[in-house]
Amino acid sequence: MAQAPDIAVSTFAAWRARARNVPALLAAALDACTASPVDQAECVDVLELLVMLDCDTATQAAALWFALAQAAPDVYEANQSALPADVRRLVDGQQAAEKVWTLHAQPGGAASSEGLRRLLLAIIRDVRVVFVLLARQLARMRAAMTLDEGMRVRLARLTRDIHAPLANRLGIWQLKWELEDLAFRYLEPDTYRRIATLLDERREDREQFIRESLAELRRSLEAAGIRADLAGRPKHIYSIWKKMQRKSLAFSDLYDIRAVRILVDSVADCYAALGVVHALWPYLPGEFDDYVARPKANGYRSLHTAVIGPHGKTLEVQIRTHEMHRANELGVAAHWRYKEGGGADAEFEAKIAWMRRLLEPRADGEGELAAGLQTELVEDRVYLLTPKGEVFDLPHGATVLDFAYHVHTEVGHRCRGAKVNGRIVPLSYQPRSGDRVEILTTKVGEPSRDWLSPHHGYLNTARAREKVRAWFRRIAHDANLAAGRAMLERELKRLALPNADLAALPAHFHLKTHDELLIALALGEVAPGQIARLLQEAAQPPEPASPPPAASRVPTIDQGALTIEGIGNLLTVLARCCQPLPGDPVRGFVTRGRGVSVHRADCPALARLARRDPDRVIEVSWGRVPAQAYQVDIELHGYDRKGLQKDVTAVISNANIPIIASSSRMFVRTGEVEMRFTLRVRDYEQLSHLLAKLVALSNVVDARRVGAR
């Protein structure tokens, strides 16, 4: 639960007595504050937190001088000139940050680009300001119960929107969790109390379970010769609620309410301890995370696993070294060095370089921090900058074309290209937080229907897609109808399904007529891949509820993916001439020595065989079996360019589709190129997605399944 730890002292005199040797710089600040009306309890709490973060004397003194500047501005101004330059700089940074809190409290202030810029300007002068801001905010949140409800809610909202995500960005977990829990407590009091009550109700049983688990685990580690420190790990209320929301779980279904932490001496011991844990208790598949080999973006490192512990109860186990634990709890503060001459390893230097890049000033005062404040609580947002320094936030996964529509509808309609950090990128490019995006437009332009296709990946936000649909709705009904018909015919040709039965399709999408289906397809409300999937399902009859009655024909025999009627137990072979896929109308031909050769119903080779030996043609249908791979040939036609074949194979590889064989030929006189690939695909939908992505490549004119012409 988010409760402030017991502070042993609440006055400057008591704190000085415990600290004993107080440096002169800090002593002067304490003397000035003692004689002034500052909140001593809050200041002592801030000092305790800064000591925990290993902040230097100048930072601690600056926190006190800032408190004095707020409580007695005249006293601070009288002493200001005598302060060291770095202390004055730290105080100025805190004063600038106070303006951000004022802006945040205004309507719409939480997403104000001006507020983000002011926060940036406050921080870039000296990164030590960050630690003071977080410590002071946590001290205020701990004492927030004494405030009226309105002030308490505003303070909690500010903590949720800025301070907790900032602590997460810097990896300062000790502050992050408490800030999150306190903000949650004041913003969602009923939910907070409900979860806290559930935790309290099970506390005794949970503590007994943890004691038993630790004892059993300690014996196993000692037997393996691994020296380790063990402890139960409390679960924070906000993180419990967030997991319940994200995974739609009840409190009783959470596996990590019961958790232990193992601290060892080396990375090798981490993995050795993991082996002991998995040998002692069965682990839950899919619940293992290796953040040692692949640390999180903020540097967090640990091994996480979940097991079935004593009494069949689930248990989360975290394993890390003592150094990892310190770094995880304090984040950047655990590595930062304020005194010159301090040693630094490669990891430390990388951390410092990351911090400097994060806070790097730009010509207009912007930096990556403006785009990274809400990385945990609003983890599905990215923050992007315009060339003028304005900040826009979009859902995670948004493309530069989504960004164009977010700026303005007309900018989106007229968008024909984009630059990210000065580099030309495709419209489907997904920028990251902190990127500077410039949209390239034409004077007069209109959106493309391809932008609505999910295969191309141009638009990933519902807001932008709806703006494009609205544009197309405004044009003539007949134009939408013609466009939808062309899209459907193109898809059927690509998949070699020119004679497919489409009568039942509108009902699947709750549409009344075939024309409504075509318009929905033109507006992007129905995707070609959905139609491909339905055609495949329609071609596979459902399994009968009971065995069919006896008849004069030989009983039906299931041959894997095929059901063969009217013949004995023979092997089935997919014909190489037409390579049928699940969902294709198919017929069989009884061969001599190779079983039943299965062809597409419209296969020319089958037609020739049927004219020669009509008695050997039999009925074949697709059965209901688990998905498997099927071989298919596709052809691409286009114009040659450098790297074309590499791009084509990359698209196929990224779709996780194996290439069995490939060939290409070049027509020198015209510059045309033809490529042919033999692939293994799962079904129509996968093939449809692939063909759409291939056609979207530069210089590719057409991509279709062989035999589609």
Secondary structure, 3 states (H helix, E strand, C coil): CCCCCCCCCCCHHHHHHHHCCCCHHHHHHHHHHHCCCCCHHHHHHHHHHHHHCCCCHHHHHHHHHHHHHHHCHHHHHHHHCCCCHHHHHHHHHHHHHHHHHHHHHCCCHHHCHHHHHHHHHHHHCCCHHHHHHHHHHHHHHHCHHHCCHHHHHHHHHHHHHHHHHHHHHCCCHHHHHHHHHHHHHHHCHHHHHHHHHHHHHCHHHHHHHHHHHHHHHHHHHHHCCCCCEEEECCCCHHHHHHHHHHHCCCHHHCCCCCEEEEEECCHHHHHHHHHHHHHHCCECCCCCEECCCCCCCCCCCCEEEEEECHHHCEEEEEEEEHHHHHHHHHHHHHCCCCCCCCCCCHHHHHHHHHHHHHCCCCCCCCCHHHHCCCCCCCCCEEEEECCCCCEEEEECCCCHHHHHHHHCHHHHHCEEEEEECCEEECCCCCCCCCCEEEEEECCCCCCCHHHHCCCCCCCCCHHHHHHHHHHHHHCCHHHHHHHHHHHHHHHHHHCCCCCCCCCCHHHHCCCCCHHHHHHHHHCCCCCHHHHHHHHHHHCCCCCCCCCCCCCCCCCCEEECCEEECCCCCCCEEECCCCCCCCCCCEEEEECCCCCEEEEECCCHHHHHHHHHCHHHEEEEEECCCCCCCEEEEEEEEEECCCCHHHHHHHHHHHCCCCEEEEEEEEECCCCEEEEEEEEEECCHHHHHHHHHHHHCCCCEEEEEECCCC
